């Protein structure tokens, strides 16, 4: 349960990997400082800001915006750091507001990685301040806590940093302002606010929902399997027009009609546009007059709408909506199955009761009783099926609206959005790894997983016993497994900015050249596939060295000391036909990459038949448990996190004869050439 903090209140943190979500009524710059047990910032290298966005265990945005996400890993902070202060500052350029009192109070929330809100705080009471310390994360023994601070500074960042003990505060504040100004220069300016004269009567009478629509569902819980991590509905920013003191009731008498040439009567106070001064955030319950009743929430539209879920952006709203449909389908099918089980159980009990009476075992009376029991069972099952069909029709209608609106990372290969694909400037929230469906419905649910991947992927080339397998030839299964892997690699490459995602391939026998041709022809691979025992050893040793160096740099806070040949971007290692060509040392290195790699940006995708690896015995069991198993043919091996249905997974293969994958890879390659 989330804690709504007031100034000075603290709350215990049960997680160490957190997100700080910030929402404000105007663009703000976000930063953070580390301080020791004396509450002293030791230097500018302990300040994360748009010009220096990453510190060990801490990352802040590089631009000023009205919404931010800060990443915090408390376990990765320097050992000397005892406190983390979250800072907000108004840009000195760009034409925005000069102080926090001129727009809606910022809202700050501390969430887990699954977006479950832990604590929140609305920074009320600010007036002439242009910089503020919003939150403080601090150690208490072996645990961490969060405290709502809300300390503002009229002198801006320079005064704030000076108060935290930085000798070079003025110089650092100037550098931050310059970095923020450069970011604003590269950003698209926000449209000017609409004036009351230009608004329609409807927009003047009710403030719009900050998320665009009313919440459609409750927040989604964190799934256990198949490792699809939904983002619950995020709390929107505070209403920019909160209720003020009670207004007098309107006069029920009609307004006098005006004659030609006569001035209209003055508008009542409640109809006049609000003033532009500081907003009153006083608690309505502490006023002497009774406040007006809150406005009723807008009704959910009768026609499904894409993005009909809470979120900070359309991408997040679509992500949450997909998860909402996923949960609704799981629960409605569970209700149907439960109703059918109840009807069958009731039928058995009634038949047992009929047969338990010797007088009713023969004759027309017994037959009539059995027929009546069967009729009741049929009626109950039909009633349950009608409810299921009604819910399925609603969910199918929503899915038909959502699917065409999905961005490329969420869309199927046959979605027209891929024809307009452009290399992104930022990675998306999640990636579609395939589709999921249940036997009661033909509705396909996108299988979305968050990026960057937290687990490696295992494409099972030995899925001969899968529920949808019609092929028994091992060569056909391996070919489909390779096609599935190439399609997933292309999706991953298409989700990242040019040059920020590198793909390495291990193909010991060189048997994957035909399937890998789209990747080889476009040149999107970092290097040609490694073959032979020497190639396997060299690739694994190089990636293991990168993991070791980055881990040491993060733990010691010396990221700038990494050798120039160490690429700190995201890496994917595609291993074909495992365990062929792997000795014991190579297997150990592979397990190390699977366990430690995702934490520092090295991810694993394996194409393997588990039965073929049986010679290694239990040595590889931890490896299989670490990876997420996907099949090249339809198979019901994944379970949802709510009721545990066995969902049938279908891989994201391109339509037969389609060239869309090649077109996307060509654009990725062109984007890399342009970046060089």
Number of C-alpha atoms within 10 A of each C-alpha: 7 13 16 16 19 16 17 13 13 20 18 17 20 12 16 16 17 24 24 22 21 25 24 23 20 20 21 27 25 30 26 24 26 29 21 16 12 9 14 18 24 18 16 18 13 22 25 25 28 25 21 19 18 21 24 21 18 24 21 24 21 21 25 24 23 15 22 22 19 19 19 24 15 24 13 18 21 18 12 11 21 20 25 25 21 23 25 26 26 26 29 15 15 13 7 12 18 19 20 29 19 17 20 25 25 24 21 25 26 25 23 19 19 17 23 23 23 21 22 25 23 23 26 19 18 25 18 17 18 24 30 24 22 25 28 22 22 24 18 11 6 5 13 18 16 24 22 24 21 24 18 25 22 18 12 22 27 20 17 24 23 15 14 17 15 20 15 13 20 16 11 20 19 13 16 23 21 17 21 26 19 17 16 18 13 9 12 7 9 9 6 6 6 8 9 13 9 9 11 9 10 9 11 15 10 11 13 15 15 16 21 16 20 17 19 17 18 11 19 20 17 18 15 13 14 16 19 17 21 26 25 26 24 22 18 15 22 16 14 16 14 14 18 15 16 15 13 11 8 9 8 6 6 6 9 8 9 10 8 7 6 8 8 12 10 8 8 10 11 12 10 10 11 11 7 8 10 17 22 15 16 14 10 16 9 8 12 9 12 12 14 14 8 7 8 6 10 12 10 13 11 6 10 17 18 20 25 25 28 30 25 19 13 19 19 22 24 23 29 26 28 27 26 22 20 21 19 17 23 20 16 17 25 17 15 20 17 13 18 20 13 15 20 17 13 16 20 15 13 17 17 11 11 19 15 11 10 9 11 15 13 10 9 10 13 18 14 11 15 17 13 14 19 19 13 15 20 16 13 17 20 14 15 20 18 13 16 21 17 13 16 20 14 14 19 20 15 19 22 14 16 21 19 14 20 20 19 22 23 27 23 23 20 13 16 14 17 18 13 8 16 16 19 14 10 11 18 18 17 22 25 20 26 21 19 24 21 18 11 14 14 11 20 18 20 26 24 23 21 18 14 18 17 18 20 23 23 25 26 23 29 22 26 18 12 17 14 17 15 12 14 12 10 14 12 12 22 23 16 21 29 24 20 25 28 20 19 21 18 20 22 22 24 23 26 21 18 23 18 16 22 20 22 20 24 25 23 23 15 14 12 19 13 11 17 17 13 19 21 16 13 17 17 23 18 14 12 14 23 21 19 15 16 11 17 21 19 14 19 23 15 11 21 18 13 22 23 14 18 23 18 14 16 18 17 14 19 13 18 9 10 15 11 8 7 14 15 17 12 17 21 22 23 21 24 26 23 19 21 15 19 17 12 10 10 19 19 16 16 21 18 15 22 24 19 16 26 20 17 18 20 28 24 24 22 26 25 22 20 18 10 14 15 13 11 12 8 10 14 17 12 12 18 15 10 17 19 19 16 25 26 28 25 20 21 19 16 19 19 19 19 18 12 14 17 16 20 21 28 22 25 22 21 16 12 6 6 11 10 18 20 16 16 22 21 18 17 27 22 17 17 17 11 9 10 8
